[in-house]
């Protein structure tokens, strides 16, 4: 007749019990993965950029959409020389000053 001690039987099945408990914990996790809830952010084709500077006592910031080159030649190929082209991509370019400024006068 073969007898088993309780200690050896528990240790024999311990890896299986731990695996099952880990699997149950993963399946029952109420927190969704980032890809499931839509919060995963992919890089945009033309990411926003800004350039702050100080000219004299005036702080200036230009906010624009940085166009993606993607291996292309932009000037002279995609945009012919001498033609009007729109600076930036996506939203309109914005320039802000922290003091009053005058253009052309």
CORQUI-V764609 format. One record per pair of residues at least 24 apart in sequence whose ideal C-beta (glycine too) atoms are under 6 Angstrom apart, sorted by the first residue. I is the first residue (numbers start at 1). J is the second residue. Records with the same first field share a line. If there is no record, write none. Layout:
I->J, J
This chain:
46->89, 90
58->97, 99
59->98
60->97
61->96
62->95
63->94
64->88, 93
65->89, 90, 91
